[in-house]
């Protein structure tokens, strides 16, 4: 009985370590001319792009969706888990009751990178 309990505790510990990692990506945009580094922390539910944090608000089998807001803009970042493609949607906020206008759309092609150290 003690062995079974120990195996269960160790398996829970190992599973929590696997979900705590931050996954890093090198993403190109602007027709492959520019690079950005993006990281996804599944445990903290944060995507970081260009030193800006996006709070993950929806996780599906195929994507992560995250949001960042400031006074004038609402940014939505969508990352496809299978293709590595990502999209940044930048909306200009309107007055309450009005819909937001899409200002800019940036498409990324991302590849997972491993840390050397």
Steps between C-alpha positions, in 0.01 A plus 500: 500500500785737583662425164181586311464824694863592429456429128190722490678787677803475270282490187313816611833672563638402159183615324509841670863552396414428137225762493710769672749545220522803278510419130694739275451570129682697234236658278542675167267760354503771237564241227789340692696824537459544875518267802338513841531264794181380663468292817201317640476420870214252535501498879480879539269527196718770337632552148789747473575683174738796466516543880120524511294250698173363368264322742376169354121500512418196285680170446369249248645186350626704204589844639584741780320835499635786708407863558679820597323831552608857553309828495465528122556150362397138553747242368406138441771242434399160358756217484424181305640203693538273196625723219705747704322787330400797711302816443500832683178699465514864611167675560437869571259531792177689451259657743288263711236330287694541174699222335879519474674561165776270377806722451774249417537128436843334530554135397791299639660168412660353812748224574568356841848572631692328775712682755870421486555556871 
